Amino acid sequence: MFFFSFSHSFFPSVSLCEHRYHCSAHHKGSSSGHRYLSDCCVCARSCACSKSDTYTECTDGYHWDPQTEHCKDINECETIPDACKGEMKCFNHYGGYLCLPRSASLIPAPEPPITPAQPLNPCPLGYEPQGNSCVDIDECERHEHDCQPSQECINSVGAFTCQCPDGYRKVGTECVDIDECRYRYCQHRCVNVPGSFSCQCEPGFQLAGNNRSCIDVNECEMGAPCSQRCYNTYGTFLCRCDQGYELGPDGFECKDIDECSYSSYLCQYQCVNEPGKFSCVCPEGYRLLGTRMCQDINECETGEHECTETQNCVNIHGRYQCVDKNSCQEPYIQVSDNRCVCPVSNPACRELPFSIVHRYMSITSERSVPSDIFQIQATSVSARAYNTFRIRSGDENGDFYIRQINNISAMLVLARAVSGPREYTLDLEMVSINPLVNYQNNYQTSSALRLSIYVGPYTF
C-alpha cells in the first residue's frame, strides 16, 4: 500500500500580490504579457488589487473562485472522464492528478488557512511606508527573521542576513563550533572551547603577547627556590652551590661539605670544618705556615719565654727550655759558656773526661730510623793520635748508637723510633790515644759532649 501526502507548498497557485515589484508610471498599459493595474504600482501574474479591476487568470490546474478571490484547484478526477485507465485509480492533487494502484491510499495535507488579504504595501520588500517615503524594516529588532537560535541576525538595507558568531562556521542552517586547535594556532598546547580556543604553555614557559607563542620564563628572576646560585635554562632552571657546598637530594638546597671527613692529609695537625670551607690549626707552640703546615715558634727569638738572666733559652719543638748558664758540676769548673774542664791536679778527675761541652737539640716524634741526628767533630787533635767515639752514658735502652766517620768525627744515629715528649741526656765521649807521648804506656785522654735531646710531641 502506498501513502502519498502532498502539501500546498509543492504545487502552489499564485496568490494575490505574492510577487510585488515597484513600477514606474510609464509601465501602465504595457503589453508584455503581464497585466498592470491602474490603482496600484504592482505587476503580477495573478493579482486582484481593487474592486473595479479584477484579474481572474490562474495557472494550469486551477480556476478562479470569485468568492474567496483565490485560484482554486480543479478536481481532474471529476472533470475528466476516465482520467485513469485499467486498474489505476485517480487521485486529485494541487494543480494536477495522479494515477495510482487501487490499493494505494493518499493522505492529503491539511488545507492551509486562508489569511485575509493584507493591505497593499506600496514599498519594496523590506521597506514600509512612512509618510510619503519608504523606510527600511529592521527585521532583527522586530523578530521578523528566520535566523536559527545559534545565529545572529544582522539588519541590512531592505533585508537582513543570518551570521554565525566568531569561532563558529555555518553548516546548513546551523552554526557549528570551529575547532581552532586543528589548525595548530598554538605553539605548545591548544584547548578548544565553544566559539574560541586558548593556548597553554609547558612548564617553564609563559604566553607571549600574541597569546599563542610561548616564551621562556626566567625562574631565577621570579624567585626560584635555589638556596645559593640559580642558572636559567630554556624551559627550566638549575641550582648550583658555592665552593665548599654540595646540592642536596631535592636539587634546591645546598649543604656544607665536611672536607675534614674526606682526608686526614688536608692539615698537618688538625682540620676544622667551617661553613663552605675548612681551616687548619696548629697546636700550642706552633704557627700555621701557609694553609696546612705547622711551624715551630722559636720563643727564644720572639722573646716569648720566661728565662731569667742567669739562664739560657733553648728552643725545642713546641716549647722552650731554660738552662742555667753555669751547668758545670763538681769537680768540673766552667771555662766558657758551655764548656767545663776537670783540672789534672784534682785527683777526682783521673777517671773523668778532661772536658765536657754542653749542647742542646730537639727532634720530632716517630722519626724514621736509622736516622743521623748529630755529628761529633773534634776541635783539636794531637799528631798521630788515634781517636775513638762512644756513648759514655744516658742510653740505657739502646735507642742510639755511634757511627764513626773518620779519626776526628762521628755521627750519632737514632736507632729506634721514639715518641715525645721525652728528654735524653747523652754523654758522647771521644777517647784519644797518643803513642808518641809515652811509648811504654800509651797515653790516653778523653773529652765528652753532653748532648741534651728533646723529643717533640708531634711528627712535625
C-alpha positions as CSV (number, residue, x, y, z in Angstrom):
1,M,0.0,0.0,0.0
2,F,1.3,3.4,-0.9
3,F,0.7,6.6,1.0
4,F,1.2,9.9,-0.5
5,S,0.9,13.3,1.2
6,F,1.0,16.5,-0.9
7,S,1.5,19.9,0.6
8,H,0.1,23.1,-0.9
9,S,3.6,24.4,-0.9
10,F,4.7,21.9,-3.6
11,F,2.1,22.8,-6.1
12,P,1.3,26.5,-5.3
13,S,-1.1,28.7,-7.0
14,V,0.0,32.3,-7.4
15,S,-1.6,34.2,-4.5
16,L,-2.8,37.8,-4.8
17,C,0.0,40.2,-4.9
18,E,2.5,37.5,-3.9
19,H,5.3,38.9,-6.0
20,R,5.5,42.7,-5.7
21,Y,7.6,44.9,-7.9
22,H,7.9,48.6,-7.8
23,C,6.7,50.1,-11.1
24,S,7.0,53.5,-12.7
25,A,4.1,55.4,-14.3
26,H,5.0,54.7,-17.9
27,H,4.7,50.9,-17.3
28,K,1.0,51.1,-17.2
29,G,-0.8,49.6,-20.2
30,S,2.3,47.5,-21.2
31,S,1.5,44.6,-23.4
32,S,4.4,42.3,-22.1
33,G,2.0,39.5,-21.1
34,H,1.5,40.9,-17.5
35,R,-1.4,43.0,-16.7
36,Y,-0.6,46.3,-14.9
37,L,-3.3,47.7,-12.7
38,S,-4.0,51.4,-12.6
39,D,-4.9,51.5,-8.9
40,C,-1.6,50.1,-7.6
41,C,2.0,50.1,-8.8
42,V,2.4,46.3,-8.8
43,C,2.9,43.8,-11.5
44,A,1.9,40.2,-11.0
45,R,0.8,37.1,-13.0
46,S,-2.3,36.7,-10.9
47,C,-3.3,39.7,-8.8
48,A,-6.5,41.5,-7.8
49,C,-5.7,44.9,-6.4
50,S,-9.0,46.7,-6.5
51,K,-12.7,46.1,-6.7
52,S,-13.1,47.7,-10.1
53,D,-10.2,46.0,-11.8
54,T,-10.0,42.2,-11.1
55,Y,-7.6,39.8,-12.7
56,T,-9.0,36.2,-12.9
57,E,-6.3,34.3,-14.8
58,C,-4.9,31.2,-12.9
59,T,-2.2,28.7,-13.8
60,D,-3.0,25.3,-15.3
61,G,-4.9,23.0,-12.9
62,Y,-6.6,26.0,-11.1
63,H,-9.7,28.1,-11.7
64,W,-10.7,31.5,-10.2
65,D,-13.0,31.4,-7.2
66,P,-14.8,34.8,-7.0
67,Q,-16.0,34.2,-3.5
68,T,-12.5,33.7,-1.9
69,E,-10.8,35.7,-4.7
70,H,-8.2,33.0,-4.9
71,C,-7.2,30.4,-7.5
72,K,-8.8,27.1,-6.6
73,D,-7.6,23.7,-7.6
74,I,-9.5,21.8,-10.3
75,N,-10.5,18.2,-9.4
76,E,-9.5,16.5,-12.7
77,C,-10.7,13.2,-11.4
78,E,-14.3,14.6,-11.6
79,T,-14.0,16.8,-14.6
80,I,-12.0,14.4,-16.9
81,P,-13.9,11.2,-17.8
82,D,-11.8,8.1,-17.4
83,A,-8.8,10.1,-16.3
84,C,-7.0,6.8,-15.3
85,K,-7.2,3.6,-17.3
86,G,-7.1,0.0,-16.3
87,E,-6.7,-0.9,-12.7
88,M,-5.4,2.6,-11.8
89,K,-7.3,4.9,-9.5
90,C,-7.4,8.7,-9.9
91,F,-6.2,10.8,-7.1
92,N,-6.6,14.5,-7.3
93,H,-3.8,16.9,-6.0
94,Y,-3.0,20.5,-6.3
95,G,-2.6,21.6,-9.9
96,G,-3.0,18.0,-11.3
97,Y,-3.8,14.4,-10.5
98,L,-2.2,11.0,-10.0
99,C,-3.0,7.6,-11.3
100,L,-2.1,5.1,-8.7
101,P,-3.0,1.4,-8.0
102,R,-6.4,1.0,-6.4
103,S,-4.7,-0.4,-3.3
104,A,-2.9,2.9,-2.7
105,S,-4.1,5.4,-0.2
106,L,-3.5,9.1,-0.3
107,I,-3.2,11.2,2.9
108,P,-3.9,14.7,1.9
109,A,-2.1,17.6,3.6
110,P,-4.3,19.9,5.5
111,E,-5.6,22.9,3.7
112,P,-3.6,26.0,4.5
113,P,-5.5,28.6,6.4
114,I,-6.8,31.4,4.3
115,T,-5.4,34.6,5.6
116,P,-7.2,37.8,5.0
117,A,-5.7,39.9,2.3
118,Q,-3.0,42.2,3.7
119,P,-3.4,45.9,3.0
120,L,-1.3,46.9,0.0
121,N,2.3,47.9,0.8
122,P,3.4,50.3,-1.9
123,C,7.1,50.0,-0.8
124,P,9.6,47.4,-2.0
125,L,10.2,44.2,0.0
126,G,12.0,45.0,3.3
127,Y,10.5,48.6,3.4
128,E,7.4,50.1,4.9
129,P,5.7,53.4,4.2
130,Q,6.3,56.2,6.5
131,G,4.5,59.4,5.3
132,N,5.4,59.9,1.7
133,S,8.5,57.8,1.8
134,C,9.6,54.2,2.3
135,V,11.9,53.3,5.3
136,D,13.8,50.2,6.0
137,I,12.3,47.5,8.2
138,D,14.6,46.2,10.9
139,E,13.6,42.6,10.8
140,C,16.1,41.7,13.5
141,E,14.6,44.1,16.0
142,R,11.0,43.0,15.2
143,H,12.0,39.3,15.2
144,E,10.7,39.0,11.7
145,H,13.6,36.9,10.6
146,D,14.2,33.2,10.2
147,C,17.7,33.0,11.7
148,Q,18.4,30.0,13.8
149,P,19.0,30.4,17.6
150,S,22.7,29.8,17.1
151,Q,22.9,32.6,14.5
152,E,23.0,36.3,14.8
153,C,20.6,38.5,12.8
154,I,22.3,41.4,11.0
155,N,20.0,44.0,9.6
156,S,20.8,45.5,6.2
157,V,19.1,48.0,3.9
158,G,15.9,46.3,2.7
159,A,16.9,42.9,4.0
160,F,18.8,41.0,6.7
161,T,21.4,38.3,6.9
162,C,22.0,35.4,9.3
163,Q,25.5,35.3,10.5
164,C,27.4,32.9,12.8
165,P,29.3,34.3,15.8
166,D,33.1,34.4,15.8
167,G,34.5,30.9,16.3
168,Y,31.6,29.2,14.5
169,R,31.0,28.3,10.9
170,K,27.7,27.7,9.1
171,V,26.9,24.1,8.2
172,G,23.5,24.1,6.5
173,T,21.3,26.3,8.6
174,E,23.2,25.7,11.9
175,C,26.3,27.2,13.4
176,V,28.9,24.7,14.3
177,D,31.9,25.4,16.6
178,I,35.3,25.7,14.8
179,D,38.0,23.5,16.4
180,E,40.8,26.0,16.1
181,C,43.2,23.5,17.6
182,R,43.1,21.5,14.4
183,Y,44.9,24.4,12.7
184,R,47.8,24.5,15.2
185,Y,47.3,28.0,16.2
186,C,49.2,27.4,19.5
187,Q,53.0,26.8,19.8
188,H,52.6,24.3,22.6
189,R,49.1,23.2,23.7
190,C,45.7,24.3,22.4
191,V,42.5,24.0,24.4
192,N,39.3,24.3,22.3
193,V,36.3,25.9,23.9
194,P,32.9,26.7,22.3
195,G,33.4,29.6,19.9
196,S,37.0,30.1,20.8
197,F,40.2,28.5,22.0
198,S,43.0,29.1,24.4
199,C,46.7,28.4,24.3
200,Q,48.7,26.9,27.1
201,C,52.4,26.6,27.6
202,E,54.5,23.8,29.0
203,P,56.0,24.3,32.5
204,G,58.8,26.8,32.3
205,F,57.2,28.9,29.6
206,Q,54.6,31.6,29.5
207,L,52.3,33.0,26.8
208,A,53.7,35.8,24.8
209,G,51.8,39.0,24.0
210,N,50.1,37.4,21.0
211,N,48.5,34.7,23.3
212,R,49.8,31.9,21.0
213,S,53.6,31.8,21.3
214,C,55.4,30.6,24.3
215,I,58.5,32.3,25.7
216,D,60.9,31.1,28.3
217,V,60.3,32.0,31.9
218,N,63.4,33.2,33.9
219,E,62.7,31.4,37.1
220,C,65.8,32.9,38.7
221,E,64.3,36.3,38.5
222,M,60.9,35.1,39.7
223,G,62.1,33.6,43.0
224,A,63.4,30.1,42.1
225,P,63.9,28.1,45.3
226,C,67.7,27.8,44.9
227,S,69.4,28.4,48.2
228,Q,72.6,29.7,46.7
229,R,73.1,30.2,42.9
230,C,70.5,29.9,40.1
231,Y,71.1,29.4,36.4
232,N,68.2,29.9,34.0
233,T,68.0,27.4,31.1
234,Y,65.5,27.0,28.3
235,G,62.2,25.9,29.9
236,T,63.7,25.3,33.3
237,F,66.5,26.3,35.7
238,L,69.4,24.8,37.6
239,C,70.5,25.3,41.1
240,R,74.2,25.3,41.9
241,C,76.2,25.7,45.1
242,D,79.2,27.8,46.1
243,Q,82.5,26.2,46.6
244,G,82.5,24.0,49.8
245,Y,78.8,23.1,49.4
246,E,77.0,20.3,47.6
247,L,73.5,20.1,46.2
248,G,71.0,18.2,48.3
249,P,68.7,15.5,47.0
250,D,65.9,18.0,46.4
251,G,68.1,19.8,43.8
252,F,67.5,23.2,45.6
253,E,69.2,23.2,49.0
254,C,73.0,23.4,49.4
255,K,74.6,21.6,52.3
256,D,78.1,22.1,53.7
257,I,80.8,19.7,52.6
258,D,82.8,18.3,55.6
259,E,86.1,18.4,53.9
260,C,87.8,17.1,57.0
261,S,86.0,13.8,56.8
262,Y,87.3,13.1,53.3
263,S,91.0,13.0,54.1
264,S,93.4,13.0,57.0
265,Y,96.1,14.7,55.0
266,L,94.4,18.1,54.5
267,C,96.1,19.5,57.5
268,Q,99.4,18.7,59.1
269,Y,97.9,18.8,62.6
270,Q,94.2,19.3,62.8
271,C,91.4,20.1,60.3
272,V,88.5,22.2,61.4
273,N,85.3,22.2,59.2
274,E,83.6,25.5,58.6
275,P,80.6,26.5,56.6
276,G,81.7,26.2,53.0
277,K,85.3,25.7,53.8
278,F,87.8,24.2,56.2
279,S,90.8,25.5,58.1
280,C,93.9,24.0,59.6
281,V,95.0,24.8,63.1
282,C,98.3,24.1,64.9
283,P,99.0,23.0,68.5
284,E,100.3,25.4,71.1
285,G,103.9,26.4,70.4
286,Y,103.3,26.2,66.6
287,R,102.0,28.6,64.0
288,L,100.4,28.0,60.6
289,L,102.8,28.0,57.7
290,G,100.8,28.6,54.6
291,T,97.4,27.0,54.8
292,R,98.1,23.5,56.2
293,M,101.6,23.2,57.6
294,C,102.7,23.9,61.1
295,Q,106.0,25.6,62.1
296,D,107.5,25.6,65.5
297,I,107.6,29.0,67.2
298,N,111.1,30.0,68.3
299,E,110.1,31.6,71.6
300,C,113.8,32.3,72.3
301,E,113.9,34.6,69.3
302,T,110.5,36.2,69.7
303,G,111.0,36.9,73.4
304,E,108.0,34.8,74.4
305,H,109.9,33.0,77.1
306,E,110.4,33.4,80.8
307,C,114.0,32.5,81.3
308,T,116.0,34.6,83.8
309,E,119.3,36.4,83.2
310,T,121.2,33.5,84.7
311,Q,119.6,31.1,82.2
312,N,119.9,30.4,78.6
313,C,116.7,29.9,76.4
314,V,116.8,26.7,74.4
315,N,114.1,26.4,71.7
316,I,112.7,23.0,71.3
317,H,109.7,21.6,69.3
318,G,106.5,23.2,70.5
319,R,108.1,24.9,73.5
320,Y,111.4,26.2,75.0
321,Q,113.7,25.1,77.8
322,C,115.5,27.4,80.3
323,V,119.0,26.0,81.2
324,D,121.5,27.5,83.7
325,K,124.3,29.4,82.1
326,N,126.7,27.7,84.5
327,S,126.0,24.0,84.1
328,C,129.3,22.7,85.4
329,Q,129.2,20.2,88.3
330,E,132.0,19.3,90.8
331,P,134.8,18.6,90.2
332,Y,134.4,20.5,86.9
333,I,134.9,24.2,86.6
334,Q,133.4,26.5,84.0
335,V,135.8,27.9,81.5
336,S,133.3,29.3,79.0
337,D,129.5,29.5,78.5
338,N,129.1,25.8,77.7
339,R,132.5,24.2,78.5
340,C,133.6,22.7,81.7
341,V,137.1,21.2,82.4
342,C,138.3,18.9,85.2
343,P,141.8,20.0,86.4
344,V,144.5,17.4,86.1
345,S,145.7,18.4,89.5
346,N,142.5,17.2,91.1
347,P,142.7,13.5,91.9
348,A,138.9,13.2,91.3
349,C,139.4,14.0,87.7
350,R,141.6,11.0,86.9
351,E,138.8,8.7,85.7
352,L,136.7,11.5,84.2
353,P,136.8,13.2,80.7
354,F,139.1,16.2,80.8
355,S,136.4,18.5,79.4
356,I,132.7,18.4,78.9
357,V,130.9,20.6,76.3
358,H,127.1,21.1,76.7
359,R,124.9,21.0,73.6
360,Y,121.1,21.0,73.2
361,M,118.9,19.7,70.3
362,S,115.3,18.8,69.5
363,I,113.9,16.1,67.2
364,T,110.4,15.2,66.2
365,S,108.4,12.1,67.3
366,E,108.2,9.0,65.2
367,R,111.2,9.9,63.1
368,S,112.2,7.3,60.6
369,V,115.1,5.1,61.6
370,P,118.0,4.7,61.4
371,S,118.5,8.4,61.3
372,D,121.6,10.6,61.6
373,I,120.8,13.2,64.2
374,F,124.0,14.8,65.4
375,Q,127.6,14.9,64.2
376,I,130.5,14.9,66.6
377,Q,133.6,16.8,65.5
378,A,136.9,17.1,67.3
379,T,138.1,20.7,67.5
380,S,141.8,19.9,68.2
381,V,143.7,16.7,67.9
382,S,147.3,15.7,68.6
383,A,149.5,14.5,65.8
384,R,149.5,10.8,65.3
385,A,146.8,10.4,68.0
386,Y,144.2,7.7,67.4
387,N,140.6,8.8,68.3
388,T,137.5,6.6,69.0
389,F,134.0,7.7,69.9
390,R,131.4,6.0,72.2
391,I,128.2,6.7,74.2
392,R,129.5,7.0,77.7
393,S,126.1,7.3,79.4
394,G,122.4,8.1,79.0
395,D,121.4,5.4,76.5
396,E,120.3,2.6,78.8
397,N,117.6,1.4,76.3
398,G,119.9,1.4,73.3
399,D,117.9,4.0,71.4
400,F,121.1,5.4,69.8
401,Y,124.4,4.3,68.5
402,I,127.7,5.9,67.3
403,R,128.8,5.6,63.7
404,Q,132.4,6.8,63.3
405,I,133.1,8.6,60.1
406,N,136.9,9.2,60.4
407,N,139.6,9.8,63.0
408,I,138.1,13.1,64.1
409,S,134.4,12.9,63.6
410,A,131.5,10.5,64.2
411,M,127.7,10.5,63.8
412,L,125.1,9.9,66.5
413,V,122.4,7.7,65.0
414,L,118.8,7.2,66.2
415,A,118.4,3.5,66.2
416,R,114.7,3.2,67.2
417,A,111.6,5.4,66.6
418,V,110.8,7.4,69.7
419,S,107.7,9.3,70.7
420,G,107.6,12.5,72.7
421,P,107.5,14.5,74.7
422,R,110.7,13.0,76.0
423,E,114.2,14.0,77.0
424,Y,117.6,12.3,76.7
425,T,120.9,13.4,78.2
426,L,123.7,11.6,76.4
427,D,127.5,11.9,77.2
428,L,129.3,11.3,74.0
429,E,133.0,10.6,74.6
430,M,136.0,10.9,72.3
431,V,138.9,8.9,73.6
432,S,142.4,9.8,72.2
433,I,145.4,7.5,72.3
434,N,148.8,9.1,71.5
435,P,151.7,6.6,71.5
436,L,154.3,9.4,71.0
437,V,153.8,10.8,74.4
438,N,154.7,7.6,76.3
439,Y,155.9,4.8,74.2
440,Q,155.9,2.4,77.1
441,N,152.4,3.2,78.3
442,N,150.1,4.6,75.6
443,Y,148.9,8.0,76.8
444,Q,145.1,8.1,76.9
445,T,142.9,11.1,77.3
446,S,139.2,11.8,76.6
447,S,136.7,14.6,76.2
448,A,132.9,14.5,76.4
449,L,130.0,16.1,74.7
450,R,126.9,16.3,77.0
451,L,124.0,16.3,74.5
452,S,120.5,17.1,75.8
453,I,118.0,15.7,73.2
454,Y,114.3,16.9,73.5
455,V,111.8,14.7,71.6
456,G,108.8,16.8,70.5
457,P,105.2,15.6,71.0
458,Y,104.4,15.7,67.2
459,T,105.8,14.4,64.0
460,F,106.5,18.0,62.8
